[in-house]
Amino acid sequence: MNHLELLQWCLALIEEESDKEKFEALYKKYIDLMHYKAHTILKQQELAEDAVSIALLSIAKNIRMIGGVYSDQTKHYIMLITHRSALNLLKKQKREENRFASLEEAEGMAKEIESDDSLTSAMLALPSPYKEVIMLKYSGGYKNREIAVLLNLTVSNVDKIVNRGKKKLERELAKGESM
């Protein structure tokens, strides 16, 4: 939307002729300053224009609350509205970036799970003592000594089960790949 269309659209929101004249005067006086303020915050021309458009719509809706066009209070109000519009757009942009990053992360995790699916299947196919010991060691992060205490086995027995279980797991994975 170009400046003229935006101005006309905002003027259409205002009923009283005197308020329309006031809005046009505000527009002419502050539009460049509003763009500068928004661009300083957002650093992108398109987003700055969006922020100014949002601010102008807010000003048009609240035109009756605005005093004299040239007062410091009016200038402060217009700059405040522009500042808040720009910050709101910046927050929205950050949320969208974070949501996009979270989506990418979730997709990566899903691919990881899919690639681990064959490993999970192979682990679940292991016979009883191997499955528990391998799961405790690699999924649970337990040390062989801790596994021995948990399962009431000797540490050397756990060592042998881990070594044999890894070999069985490798064979199971090799079977799955050859299919």
Kinemage of the C-alpha trace (Angstrom):
@kinemage 1
@onewidth
@group {chain A} dominant
@subgroup {mainchain}
@vectorlist {calphas} color= white
{ca met a 1} P 0.000 0.000 0.000
{ca asn a 2} L 1.505 3.336 -0.993
{ca his a 3} L 1.436 6.488 1.148
{ca leu a 4} L -1.518 8.055 -0.629
{ca glu a 5} L -3.651 4.912 -0.306
{ca leu a 6} L -2.746 4.612 3.358
{ca leu a 7} L -3.625 8.243 3.989
{ca gln a 8} L -6.977 7.826 2.228
{ca trp a 9} L -7.720 4.646 4.135
{ca cys a 10} L -6.968 6.328 7.481
{ca leu a 11} L -9.068 9.348 6.527
{ca ala a 12} L -11.980 7.034 5.746
{ca leu a 13} L -11.908 5.909 9.396
{ca ile a 14} L -12.424 9.484 10.603
{ca glu a 15} L -15.919 10.990 10.559
{ca glu a 16} L -15.524 14.696 11.385
{ca glu a 17} L -14.060 16.989 8.732
{ca ser a 18} L -12.017 18.934 11.318
{ca asp a 19} L -10.479 15.638 12.554
{ca lys a 20} L -9.635 14.676 8.960
{ca glu a 21} L -7.829 18.005 8.513
{ca lys a 22} L -5.981 17.457 11.790
{ca phe a 23} L -4.957 13.954 10.701
{ca glu a 24} L -3.661 15.241 7.342
{ca ala a 25} L -1.646 17.921 9.141
{ca leu a 26} L -0.227 15.313 11.548
{ca tyr a 27} L 0.591 13.045 8.630
{ca lys a 28} L 2.460 15.765 6.746
{ca lys a 29} L 4.322 16.973 9.838
{ca tyr a 30} L 5.367 13.633 11.376
{ca ile a 31} L 5.462 10.963 8.653
{ca asp a 32} L 9.200 11.255 8.016
{ca leu a 33} L 9.984 11.239 11.725
{ca met a 34} L 7.754 8.193 12.187
{ca his a 35} L 9.574 6.334 9.407
{ca tyr a 36} L 12.929 7.263 10.907
{ca lys a 37} L 11.871 6.056 14.367
{ca ala a 38} L 10.482 2.757 13.074
{ca his a 39} L 13.494 2.101 10.845
{ca thr a 40} L 15.865 2.782 13.740
{ca ile a 41} L 14.200 -0.016 15.709
{ca leu a 42} L 13.438 -2.523 12.950
{ca lys a 43} L 16.394 -1.982 10.561
{ca gln a 44} L 14.260 -3.083 7.591
{ca gln a 45} L 12.352 -0.729 5.317
{ca glu a 46} L 9.344 -3.008 4.784
{ca leu a 47} L 8.865 -3.670 8.494
{ca ala a 48} L 9.308 0.023 9.267
{ca glu a 49} L 6.554 0.865 6.776
{ca asp a 50} L 4.299 -1.723 8.410
{ca ala a 51} L 4.964 -0.227 11.848
{ca val a 52} L 4.182 3.277 10.577
{ca ser a 53} L 0.968 2.015 8.972
{ca ile a 54} L -0.112 0.410 12.240
{ca ala a 55} L 0.748 3.597 14.140
{ca leu a 56} L -1.199 5.750 11.663
{ca leu a 57} L -4.256 3.531 12.005
{ca ser a 58} L -4.048 3.849 15.770
{ca ile a 59} L -3.706 7.623 15.497
{ca ala a 60} L -6.694 7.794 13.138
{ca lys a 61} L -8.828 5.792 15.561
{ca asn a 62} L -7.825 8.072 18.441
{ca ile a 63} L -7.691 11.385 16.591
{ca arg a 64} L -10.132 13.053 19.005
{ca met a 65} L -7.728 12.491 21.911
{ca ile a 66} L -4.944 14.394 20.170
{ca gly a 67} L -4.545 18.080 20.943
{ca gly a 68} L -2.711 20.585 18.789
{ca val a 69} L -0.738 19.344 15.803
{ca tyr a 70} L 2.428 21.214 16.762
{ca ser a 71} L 2.464 20.579 20.531
{ca asp a 72} L 5.252 18.635 22.216
{ca gln a 73} L 2.625 16.404 23.806
{ca thr a 74} L 1.291 15.419 20.364
{ca lys a 75} L 4.796 14.777 19.027
{ca his a 76} L 5.566 12.630 22.061
{ca tyr a 77} L 2.296 10.685 21.628
{ca ile a 78} L 2.959 10.025 17.932
{ca met a 79} L 6.534 8.916 18.599
{ca leu a 80} L 5.333 6.667 21.429
{ca ile a 81} L 2.703 5.007 19.207
{ca thr a 82} L 5.290 4.520 16.447
{ca his a 83} L 7.840 3.155 18.918
{ca arg a 84} L 5.361 0.652 20.366
{ca ser a 85} L 4.175 -0.436 16.915
{ca ala a 86} L 7.770 -1.078 15.863
{ca leu a 87} L 8.559 -2.994 19.056
{ca asn a 88} L 5.432 -5.120 18.664
{ca leu a 89} L 6.457 -6.010 15.115
{ca leu a 90} L 9.973 -6.799 16.299
{ca lys a 91} L 8.611 -9.109 19.014
{ca lys a 92} L 6.341 -10.798 16.494
{ca gln a 93} L 9.257 -11.312 14.123
{ca lys a 94} L 11.382 -12.835 16.924
{ca arg a 95} L 8.539 -15.177 17.902
{ca glu a 96} L 8.204 -16.320 14.302
{ca glu a 97} L 11.964 -16.879 14.053
{ca asn a 98} L 11.916 -18.879 17.293
{ca arg a 99} L 8.931 -20.887 16.115
{ca phe a 100} L 10.738 -21.604 12.840
{ca ala a 101} L 13.893 -22.657 14.707
{ca ser a 102} L 11.804 -24.922 16.960
{ca leu a 103} L 10.152 -26.435 13.892
{ca glu a 104} L 13.541 -27.130 12.309
{ca glu a 105} L 14.770 -28.654 15.558
{ca ala a 106} L 11.680 -30.874 15.822
{ca glu a 107} L 12.113 -32.022 12.219
{ca gly a 108} L 15.748 -32.866 12.953
{ca met a 109} L 14.750 -34.858 16.015
{ca ala a 110} L 12.107 -36.715 14.014
{ca lys a 111} L 14.722 -37.653 11.405
{ca glu a 112} L 17.048 -38.773 14.197
{ca ile a 113} L 14.328 -40.951 15.679
{ca glu a 114} L 13.570 -42.413 12.256
{ca ser a 115} L 17.252 -43.234 11.751
{ca asp a 116} L 17.406 -44.706 15.269
{ca asp a 117} L 14.308 -46.787 14.560
{ca ser a 118} L 16.354 -49.685 13.195
{ca leu a 119} L 18.640 -49.515 16.245
{ca thr a 120} L 15.644 -49.525 18.593
{ca ser a 121} L 14.138 -52.497 16.780
{ca ala a 122} L 17.437 -54.366 16.922
{ca met a 123} L 17.801 -53.633 20.650
{ca leu a 124} L 14.295 -54.847 21.362
{ca ala a 125} L 14.990 -58.047 19.415
{ca leu a 126} L 17.924 -58.986 21.689
{ca pro a 127} L 17.363 -61.873 24.135
{ca ser a 128} L 16.678 -61.078 27.778
{ca pro a 129} L 19.928 -60.506 29.647
{ca tyr a 130} L 21.521 -58.683 26.698
{ca lys a 131} L 18.585 -56.367 26.115
{ca glu a 132} L 18.406 -55.165 29.733
{ca val a 133} L 22.150 -54.720 30.151
{ca ile a 134} L 22.609 -52.891 26.807
{ca met a 135} L 19.624 -50.634 27.532
{ca leu a 136} L 20.888 -49.815 31.027
{ca lys a 137} L 24.413 -49.157 29.767
{ca tyr a 138} L 23.748 -47.089 26.656
{ca ser a 139} L 20.261 -45.677 27.102
{ca gly a 140} L 20.353 -45.332 30.885
{ca gly a 141} L 24.000 -44.264 31.131
{ca tyr a 142} L 24.804 -46.726 33.931
{ca lys a 143} L 28.323 -48.039 34.516
{ca asn a 144} L 28.993 -51.765 34.549
{ca arg a 145} L 29.413 -51.723 38.355
{ca glu a 146} L 26.003 -50.078 38.780
{ca ile a 147} L 24.370 -52.549 36.385
{ca ala a 148} L 25.907 -55.442 38.354
{ca val a 149} L 24.353 -54.142 41.573
{ca leu a 150} L 20.977 -53.469 39.926
{ca leu a 151} L 20.710 -56.907 38.311
{ca asn a 152} L 22.520 -58.831 41.062
{ca leu a 153} L 25.324 -59.941 38.735
{ca thr a 154} L 29.095 -59.814 38.959
{ca val a 155} L 30.950 -56.998 37.209
{ca ser a 156} L 32.837 -59.488 34.992
{ca asn a 157} L 29.514 -61.081 34.015
{ca val a 158} L 28.145 -57.642 33.047
{ca asp a 159} L 31.321 -56.996 30.997
{ca lys a 160} L 30.794 -60.254 29.059
{ca ile a 161} L 27.074 -59.556 28.525
{ca val a 162} L 27.873 -56.076 27.209
{ca asn a 163} L 30.489 -57.413 24.758
{ca arg a 164} L 28.299 -60.278 23.558
{ca gly a 165} L 25.245 -58.008 23.423
{ca lys a 166} L 27.074 -55.508 21.206
{ca lys a 167} L 28.077 -58.312 18.833
{ca lys a 168} L 24.486 -59.606 18.707
{ca leu a 169} L 23.262 -56.052 18.122
{ca glu a 170} L 25.727 -55.587 15.238
{ca arg a 171} L 24.529 -58.830 13.643
{ca glu a 172} L 20.886 -57.808 14.106
{ca leu a 173} L 21.567 -54.404 12.490
{ca ala a 174} L 23.448 -56.061 9.616
{ca lys a 175} L 20.428 -58.322 9.027
{ca gly a 176} L 18.127 -55.303 8.898
{ca glu a 177} L 20.353 -53.496 6.383
{ca ser a 178} L 20.580 -56.480 4.052
{ca met a 179} L 16.767 -56.664 3.748
